[in-house]
Amino acid sequence: MTGRAFINSIKEGFRGIIRHPLVTIASITTIMLMLIIMGAFYIFSVNARRIMTKLSQRPPIEVYMNLQCSEEERNFVAQALQANPDIIEFTMSSPEQNYNNFKSNLGSSSSILDDFDYNMYLPYTFNLRLQDPSKANDVCAEVATYTGVSKVSQESNVMTFLTRASRIVNIATAVSFVVLFIIALFIISNMVRISVYSRASEIEIMKFVGATNNYIRLPYITEGAIVGLFSALTSWAITIIAYHSIYVKAMSSIDPSSFYALATTRSLMWHELVILVIMGLIIGAVGSGISVRQYIKV
């Protein structure tokens, strides 16, 4: 195909949008609705993964030091934990702090600990925050070898659940996007088929006078891509405006640092725009290309 023929095919694609306004509106509406569903699910999956990541980064791992451990041993453990790339952060609690936590948990019954000698029976402890919960066993095994460490405690069932839940969320996100993409592609291909069918005679004449398949197909692909792009921009605006409204209301009573804090609109809006534009272009162009294939076989 020559450059001039290519440009003419592009122009014909734009004219097709104007010549068939009802089909264009129906196609835009169809793609837009499917992309709104995709956009909403993307936002949901981002927030689900965000919450699971925060929870998994704070597993119930506690390091107990020996009762008679020295300050040098505590400093050594602290430096080793800080140097471990799998540990995001850690906190150290003194015997007095652990004692006060116990009393706080007992509530009105805390008076039974008034004469308790915490320096004699309570150790220094470290609470760890991991980057990846699946590495908890390796981290615990390594920390247990540190000088001055008496025991490393973790809730293995909780760790297993967090690892499994994170994997399930990622798989569900990928599968749902594939399913929604296939459904959208099927619907738009059938919508465009109506437009192509109305121009079946025109396509046959073009074939008889020597037009190539690509020359005939390109205007429809261009038309579908334009429709897909417009649908993507519209659906992106709708989902972002709706999410921002939900975010403002939901976060009015939630601390931004909380486990349950939602992702900010700014942090996901541009990623969603890229995803929806790519999906819209592919759905529109590929759907139109599939629809016109049977009519160019004369």
DOFI-107808 format. One line per field, with one value per residue: residue number from 1; x, y, z of N, C-alpha, C in turn. Coordinates in steps of 0.2 Angstrom, whole numbers, always signed. Each point is the difference from the previous one (the first is absolute). Last residue first. Layout:
num: c(NUM ...) .
n_c1: c(X ...) .
n_c2: c(Y ...) .
n_c3: c(Z ...) .
ca_c1: c(X ...) .
ca_c2: c(Y ...) .
ca_c3: c(Z ...) .
c_c1: c(X ...) .
c_c2: c(Y ...) .
c_c3: c(Z ...) .
//
This chain:
num: c(298 297 296 295 294 293 292 291 290 289 288 287 286 285 284 283 282 281 280 279 278 277 276 275 274 273 272 271 270 269 268 267 266 265 264 263 262 261 260 259 258 257 256 255 254 253 252 251 250 249 248 247 246 245 244 243 242 241 240 239 238 237 236 235 234 233 232 231 230 229 228 227 226 225 224 223 222 221 220 219 218 217 216 215 214 213 212 211 210 209 208 207 206 205 204 203 202 201 200 199 198 197 196 195 194 193 192 191 190 189 188 187 186 185 184 183 182 181 180 179 178 177 176 175 174 173 172 171 170 169 168 167 166 165 164 163 162 161 160 159 158 157 156 155 154 153 152 151 150 149 148 147 146 145 144 143 142 141 140 139 138 137 136 135 134 133 132 131 130 129 128 127 126 125 124 123 122 121 120 119 118 117 116 115 114 113 112 111 110 109 108 107 106 105 104 103 102 101 100 99 98 97 96 95 94 93 92 91 90 89 88 87 86 85 84 83 82 81 80 79 78 77 76 75 74 73 72 71 70 69 68 67 66 65 64 63 62 61 60 59 58 57 56 55 54 53 52 51 50 49 48 47 46 45 44 43 42 41 40 39 38 37 36 35 34 33 32 31 30 29 28 27 26 25 24 23 22 21 20 19 18 17 16 15 14 13 12 11 10 9 8 7 6 5 4 3 2 1) .
n_c1: c(-71 +5 +0 -16 +4 +14 -6 -3 +20 +12 -8 +6 +21 +3 -10 +10 +21 +2 -7 +14 +17 -6 -4 +19 +11 -10 +3 +19 -1 -11 +6 +9 -14 -19 +4 -3 -9 -1 +1 +17 +9 +7 -13 -23 -27 -23 -4 +2 -18 -9 +13 +3 -17 -1 +16 -5 -14 +10 +13 -11 -8 +16 +8 -14 +1 +18 +0 -13 +9 +14 -9 -8 +16 +8 -13 +1 +19 -1 -12 +11 +15 -4 +2 +22 +11 -4 +1 -9 -10 -23 -17 -3 -14 -23 -10 -5 -20 -20 -4 -7 -15 +9 +16 -8 -7 +17 +10 -7 +9 +21 +2 -3 +18 +19 -3 +2 +22 +11 -5 +11 +22 +4 -3 +17 +18 -4 +0 +20 +10 -9 +6 +21 +1 -8 +14 +16 -8 -5 +18 +8 -12 +3 +20 +10 +22 +25 +26 +21 +20 +22 +23 +16 -9 -13 -24 -7 -3 -20 -19 -3 -8 -24 -15 -6 -21 -11 +10 +10 +2 +3 +2 +7 +13 +8 +10 -7 -10 +0 +12 -6 -22 -15 -24 -20 -21 -18 -24 -16 -13 -24 -15 +10 +16 +16 +17 +19 +18 +15 +17 +20 +16 +15 +18 +18 +7 +0 +3 -4 +2 -2 +2 +10 +11 +24 +19 +14 -9 +0 +20 +6 -9 +9 +19 -3 -5 +17 +13 -8 -5 -14 -14 -21 -3 -14 -19 -18 -22 -21 -23 -4 -1 +0 -19 -19 -1 -5 -22 -13 +2 -11 -22 -4 +2 -18 -20 +1 -3 -22 -13 +4 -10 -22 -4 +3 -18 -16 +5 -2 -22 -7 +8 -10 -20 +1 +5 -17 -14 +7 +11 +13 +19 +19 +13 +18 +22 +13 +9 +21 +18 +6 +12 +24 +13 +5 +19 +21 +2 -1) .
n_c2: c(-60 +9 +18 +1 -11 +12 +18 +0 +0 +21 +14 -4 +7 +23 +8 -7 +8 +22 +3 -6 +15 +19 -4 -1 +20 +13 -6 +7 +22 +5 -6 +14 +19 -2 -14 -22 -10 -11 -15 -5 +23 +23 +20 +3 +4 +10 +12 -13 -8 +16 +7 -16 -3 +14 -4 -17 +6 +12 -12 -13 +11 +6 -17 -7 +13 -3 -19 -1 +9 -13 -17 +6 +2 -19 -10 +8 -7 -21 -1 +7 -16 -20 -1 -1 -21 -17 +8 +9 +0 -1 -14 +3 +18 -4 -11 +13 +12 -11 -3 +15 -2 -15 +7 +9 -15 -11 +9 -7 -21 +0 +7 -15 -15 +7 +3 -19 -7 +11 -5 -18 +3 +11 -12 -14 +10 +5 -17 -8 +12 -4 -19 -1 +9 -14 -16 +6 +4 -19 -11 +10 -4 -20 -3 +16 +5 +6 -5 +0 +4 +18 +9 -2 -11 -15 +1 +12 -11 -12 +12 +8 -15 -5 +16 +6 +5 +22 +24 +20 +3 +6 -5 +2 -7 +0 -5 -11 -10 -6 +14 +24 +6 -3 +4 +8 +7 -14 -4 +17 +3 -4 +14 -1 -14 +6 +16 -7 -9 +14 +9 -13 +1 +18 -2 -13 +8 +2 +6 -2 +2 -3 -8 -24 -16 +4 +2 +13 +7 -16 -3 +16 -3 -17 +5 +12 -11 -11 +14 +5 -22 -21 -17 -11 -7 +5 -1 +7 -2 +3 +0 +16 +19 +5 -8 +14 +17 -7 -4 +19 +8 -12 +5 +20 +0 -10 +13 +14 -10 -5 +17 +5 -14 +4 +17 -5 -9 +15 +12 -10 +2 +21 +7 -9 +8 +20 -1 -7 +17 +16 -1 +13 +10 -13 -6 +14 -2 -17 +4 +11 -14 -10 +13 +1 -18 +0 +12 -9 -24 -28) .
n_c3: c(-7 +25 +17 +18 +21 +16 +16 +24 +14 +4 +17 +22 +7 +6 +21 +21 +6 +9 +23 +17 +5 +13 +23 +14 +6 +16 +22 +12 +9 +21 +24 +19 +7 +15 +23 +16 +23 +26 +20 +16 +10 -1 -5 +16 +3 -2 -21 -21 -15 -15 -19 -18 -16 -18 -17 -16 -19 -18 -15 -17 -20 -16 -14 -18 -20 -14 -14 -20 -20 -12 -14 -21 -17 -11 -17 -22 -12 -11 -20 -20 -10 -15 -24 -9 +2 -16 -26 -25 -24 -11 +10 +24 +7 +0 +19 +19 +1 +7 +24 +19 +19 +16 +16 +20 +17 +13 +20 +21 +8 +10 +22 +18 +6 +13 +23 +14 +5 +17 +23 +9 +7 +21 +20 +8 +12 +23 +16 +8 +17 +22 +12 +11 +21 +18 +10 +16 +22 +14 +12 +20 +19 +11 +13 +19 +17 +15 +12 +20 +13 -5 +0 -21 -23 -14 -6 -20 -21 -4 -6 -22 -16 +0 -10 -24 -12 +2 -8 +7 +28 +27 +29 +27 +25 +28 +27 +24 +26 +24 +17 +0 +7 +23 +14 +14 -9 -13 +2 -7 -21 -9 -13 -23 -15 -17 +6 +12 -13 -10 +13 +2 -18 +0 +15 -7 -23 -27 -28 -29 -29 -30 -23 -8 -14 -4 +21 +16 +21 +17 +11 +17 +21 +14 +13 +20 +20 +12 +14 +22 +14 +12 +14 -4 -25 -22 -21 -22 -19 -20 -15 -23 -18 -24 -11 -1 -16 -22 -6 -6 -22 -17 -4 -12 -24 -12 -5 -18 -21 -7 -10 -23 -15 -6 -15 -23 -12 -7 -20 -21 -10 -8 -21 -19 -7 -12 -23 -15 -7 -17 -24 -16 +11 +4 -18 -8 +7 -11 -21 -1 +0 -19 -15 +3 -9 -22 -7 +3 -11 -1) .
ca_c1: c(-4 +1 +5 -3 -4 +4 +1 -6 -3 +3 -2 -7 +0 +3 -3 -7 +0 +3 -5 -5 +3 +1 -6 -3 +4 +0 -6 +1 +4 -4 -2 +5 +6 -2 -2 +5 -1 +0 -6 +0 -4 +5 +3 +7 +5 +1 -2 +6 +3 -5 -1 +6 +0 -5 +2 +4 -4 -4 +4 +3 -5 -3 +5 +0 -6 +1 +4 -3 -5 +4 +3 -6 -2 +5 -1 -6 +0 +4 -4 -5 +3 -1 -7 -3 +2 -3 +3 +2 +7 +4 +0 +4 +7 +2 +1 +7 +5 +1 +3 +5 -3 -5 +3 +3 -6 -3 +3 -3 -7 +0 +2 -6 -6 +2 +0 -7 -3 +3 -4 -7 +0 +1 -6 -5 +2 +1 -6 -2 +3 -2 -7 +0 +4 -5 -5 +4 +1 -6 -3 +5 -2 -6 +0 -6 -4 -7 -3 -6 -3 -7 -5 +3 +4 +7 +1 +0 +6 +6 +0 +2 +7 +4 +0 +7 +2 -2 -3 -2 +3 -5 +3 -5 +0 -3 -1 +6 -1 -3 +2 +7 +0 +7 +3 +7 +3 +7 +4 +3 +7 +4 -2 -5 -4 -4 -5 -5 -4 -5 -6 -4 -4 -5 -5 -4 +4 -4 +3 +0 -1 +2 -2 -4 -7 -4 -4 +3 +0 -7 -1 +3 -4 -6 +2 +3 -6 -3 +4 -1 +4 +4 +6 -2 +1 +7 +1 +7 +3 +7 +1 -2 +0 +7 +5 -1 +1 +7 +3 -2 +3 +7 +0 -1 +5 +6 -1 +0 +7 +4 -2 +3 +7 +0 -2 +6 +4 -3 +1 +7 +2 -4 +3 +7 -1 -3 +5 +4 -4 +0 -4 -6 -5 -3 -4 -7 -3 -2 -6 -6 -1 -3 -7 -4 -1 -5 -6 -1 +4 -4) .
ca_c2: c(-1 -6 +1 +3 -5 -5 +1 +0 -7 -5 +2 -1 -7 -2 +4 -3 -7 +0 +3 -5 -6 +2 +1 -7 -4 +3 -2 -7 +0 +2 -6 -6 +2 +0 +7 +4 -1 +6 +0 -5 -6 -5 -2 +3 -5 -2 +5 +2 -6 -1 +6 +1 -5 +2 +6 -2 -4 +4 +4 -4 -2 +6 +2 -5 +1 +7 -1 -4 +5 +6 -2 -1 +7 +2 -4 +2 +7 -1 -3 +5 +5 -1 +0 +6 +5 -1 -6 +2 -1 +5 -2 -6 +2 +4 -4 -4 +5 +1 -6 +2 +5 -3 -3 +5 +4 -4 +2 +7 -1 -3 +6 +4 -3 -1 +6 +2 -5 +2 +6 -2 -4 +4 +4 -4 -2 +6 +2 -4 +1 +7 -1 -3 +5 +5 -3 -1 +6 +3 -4 +1 +7 +0 -2 -4 +2 -3 +4 -3 -6 -2 +3 -1 +6 -2 -5 +4 +4 -5 -2 +6 +1 -5 +0 -1 -7 -5 -5 +2 -3 +1 +1 -1 +4 -3 +5 +2 +2 -6 -6 -1 -1 +2 -4 -2 +6 +1 -7 +1 +1 -5 +1 +5 -3 -5 +3 +3 -5 -2 +5 -1 -6 +1 +5 -4 -2 +2 -3 +4 -4 +4 +7 +3 -2 +3 -5 -2 +6 +1 -5 +1 +5 -2 -4 +4 +3 -5 -1 +5 +6 +2 +3 +4 -4 +0 +1 -2 +3 -3 -1 -7 +0 +3 -5 -5 +3 +1 -6 -2 +5 -2 -7 +1 +4 -5 -5 +4 +2 -6 -1 +5 -2 -6 +2 +3 -5 -4 +4 +0 -7 -2 +4 -3 -6 +1 +3 -5 -5 +3 -4 -3 +5 +1 -5 +2 +5 -2 -3 +4 +3 -4 +0 +6 +0 -5 +4 +5 +6 +6) .
ca_c3: c(-6 -3 -5 -6 -4 -3 -7 -3 +0 -5 -7 -1 -1 -6 -6 -1 -3 -7 -5 +0 -3 -6 -3 -1 -5 -6 -3 -2 -6 -6 -5 +0 -4 -7 -2 -4 -7 -4 -5 -4 +2 +1 -6 -1 +0 +7 +5 +3 +4 +5 +5 +4 +5 +4 +4 +5 +5 +3 +5 +6 +4 +3 +5 +6 +4 +3 +6 +6 +3 +3 +6 +4 +3 +5 +6 +3 +2 +6 +6 +2 +4 +7 +2 -2 +5 +7 +5 +7 +2 -4 -7 -2 +1 -6 -6 +1 -1 -8 -4 -5 -4 -4 -5 -4 -3 -6 -6 -1 -3 -7 -5 -1 -4 -7 -4 -1 -5 -6 -2 -1 -6 -6 -1 -4 -7 -4 -2 -5 -6 -2 -3 -6 -5 -2 -5 -6 -3 -3 -6 -6 -2 -3 -6 -1 -6 +0 -6 -4 +4 -2 +5 +7 +3 +1 +5 +6 +0 +1 +7 +4 -1 +2 +7 +3 -2 +5 -3 -6 -6 -5 -7 -4 -7 -5 -5 -4 -7 -4 +2 -2 -7 -2 -4 +3 +4 -2 +3 +7 +0 +4 +7 +2 +6 -2 -4 +5 +4 -5 +0 +6 +0 -5 +3 +4 +6 +6 +5 +6 +6 +6 -1 +5 +0 -5 -4 -6 -4 -2 -5 -6 -3 -3 -6 -6 -3 -4 -6 -5 +1 -6 +2 +6 +6 +2 +8 +2 +6 +1 +7 +3 +7 +3 -1 +5 +6 +0 +2 +7 +5 +0 +3 +7 +3 +1 +5 +6 +1 +2 +7 +4 +0 +5 +7 +3 +1 +5 +6 +2 +2 +6 +5 +1 +3 +7 +4 +1 +5 +7 +3 -4 -1 +6 +2 -3 +4 +7 -1 -1 +7 +4 -3 +3 +7 +1 -1 +5 +0 +0) .
c_c1: c(+2 -5 +2 +6 -3 -5 +3 +0 -7 -3 +3 -2 -7 +0 +3 -3 -7 +0 +3 -5 -5 +3 +1 -6 -4 +3 -2 -6 +1 +4 -3 -2 +5 +6 -2 -2 +6 +0 +0 -5 +1 -3 +6 +4 +7 +5 +1 -1 +5 +3 -5 -1 +6 -1 -5 +3 +5 -4 -4 +4 +2 -5 -2 +5 -1 -6 +1 +4 -3 -5 +4 +2 -6 -2 +5 -1 -6 +2 +4 -4 -5 +2 -1 -7 -3 +2 -4 +3 +3 +8 +4 +1 +4 +8 +2 +1 +7 +5 +0 +3 +4 -4 -5 +3 +2 -6 -3 +3 -3 -7 +0 +1 -6 -6 +2 -1 -7 -3 +3 -4 -7 +0 +2 -6 -5 +1 +0 -7 -2 +4 -2 -7 +0 +3 -5 -5 +4 +1 -6 -2 +5 -2 -6 +0 -7 -4 -7 -2 -5 -2 -7 -5 +2 +4 +7 +2 +1 +6 +6 +0 +3 +8 +4 +1 +8 +3 -2 -5 -2 +4 -6 +2 -6 +1 -3 -1 +6 -2 -3 +3 +8 +2 +7 +4 +7 +4 +7 +4 +3 +7 +4 -1 -6 -5 -5 -6 -5 -4 -5 -6 -5 -4 -5 -5 -4 +4 -4 +2 +0 -1 +2 +0 -4 -7 -5 -3 +4 +0 -7 -1 +4 -3 -7 +1 +2 -7 -4 +3 -3 +3 +5 +7 -1 +1 +8 +1 +6 +3 +7 +1 -2 +0 +7 +6 +0 +1 +8 +4 -1 +4 +7 +0 +0 +6 +6 -1 +1 +7 +4 -2 +3 +8 +0 -1 +7 +5 -3 +1 +7 +2 -3 +3 +6 +0 -1 +6 +5 -3 -1 -4 -6 -6 -4 -5 -7 -3 -2 -6 -5 -1 -4 -7 -3 -2 -6 -7 -2 +4) .
c_c2: c(-5 -1 -6 +2 +4 -4 -5 +1 +0 -6 -4 +1 -2 -8 -3 +3 -3 -7 -1 +2 -5 -6 +2 +1 -7 -4 +3 -3 -8 +0 +3 -5 -6 +2 +0 +6 +4 -1 +6 +0 -5 -6 -6 -3 +3 -6 -2 +5 +2 -6 -2 +5 +1 -5 +2 +5 -3 -4 +4 +4 -4 -2 +6 +2 -5 +1 +7 +0 -4 +4 +5 -3 -1 +7 +3 -3 +3 +7 +0 -2 +6 +6 +0 +1 +7 +5 -1 -5 +2 +0 +5 -2 -6 +2 +3 -5 -4 +4 +1 -6 +2 +5 -3 -3 +5 +3 -4 +3 +7 -1 -3 +5 +5 -3 -1 +7 +2 -4 +2 +6 -1 -4 +5 +4 -3 -2 +6 +2 -4 +1 +7 -1 -3 +5 +5 -3 -1 +7 +3 -4 +1 +7 -1 -2 -4 +3 -3 +5 -4 -6 -1 +4 -1 +6 -1 -4 +4 +4 -5 -3 +6 +1 -5 +0 -2 -7 -5 -5 +3 -2 +1 +2 -2 +4 -4 +6 +2 +2 -6 -7 -1 -1 +3 -4 -1 +5 +1 -7 +1 +1 -5 +1 +5 -3 -5 +3 +3 -6 -2 +5 -1 -6 +1 +5 -4 -2 +2 -4 +5 -5 +4 +8 +3 -2 +3 -5 -2 +5 +0 -5 +2 +6 -2 -4 +5 +3 -5 -1 +5 +7 +3 +4 +5 -4 -1 +1 -4 +4 -3 +0 -7 +0 +3 -5 -5 +3 +1 -7 -2 +5 -2 -7 +0 +4 -4 -5 +4 +1 -6 -1 +5 -1 -6 +3 +3 -5 -3 +3 -1 -7 -2 +4 -3 -7 +1 +2 -6 -5 +2 -5 -3 +5 +1 -6 +2 +6 -3 -3 +5 +2 -5 +0 +6 +0 -5 +3 +5 +6) .
c_c3: c(-5 -6 -4 -5 -6 -5 -4 -8 -4 -1 -5 -7 -2 -2 -7 -6 -1 -3 -7 -5 -2 -5 -7 -4 -1 -5 -7 -3 -3 -6 -7 -6 -2 -5 -8 -2 -4 -7 -4 -5 -5 +3 +1 -6 -1 +1 +7 +6 +4 +5 +6 +5 +5 +6 +5 +5 +6 +6 +4 +5 +6 +5 +4 +5 +6 +4 +4 +6 +6 +4 +4 +7 +5 +3 +6 +6 +4 +3 +6 +6 +2 +4 +8 +2 -1 +5 +6 +4 +7 +2 -4 -7 -1 +0 -6 -6 +0 -2 -7 -4 -6 -5 -5 -7 -5 -3 -6 -7 -1 -3 -7 -5 -1 -4 -7 -4 -1 -6 -7 -3 -2 -7 -6 -1 -4 -7 -4 -2 -6 -7 -3 -3 -7 -5 -2 -6 -7 -4 -3 -6 -6 -3 -4 -7 +0 -6 +0 -5 -4 +4 -1 +4 +7 +3 +2 +7 +6 +1 +2 +7 +5 +0 +3 +7 +3 -1 +5 -4 -6 -7 -4 -7 -4 -6 -7 -5 -4 -8 -5 +1 -3 -7 -2 -4 +3 +4 -2 +2 +7 +1 +4 +7 +2 +5 -3 -4 +4 +3 -5 +0 +6 -1 -5 +3 +4 +6 +7 +6 +6 +6 +6 -1 +5 +0 -5 -4 -7 -5 -3 -5 -7 -4 -4 -6 -6 -3 -4 -7 -5 +1 -6 +2 +6 +6 +1 +8 +2 +6 +2 +7 +3 +7 +3 +0 +6 +7 +1 +1 +7 +5 +1 +4 +8 +3 +1 +6 +7 +2 +3 +7 +5 +1 +5 +7 +3 +3 +6 +7 +2 +3 +7 +5 +2 +4 +7 +4 +2 +5 +8 +3 -4 -1 +6 +2 -3 +4 +7 +0 -1 +7 +5 -2 +3 +7 +1 -1 +6 +0) .
//
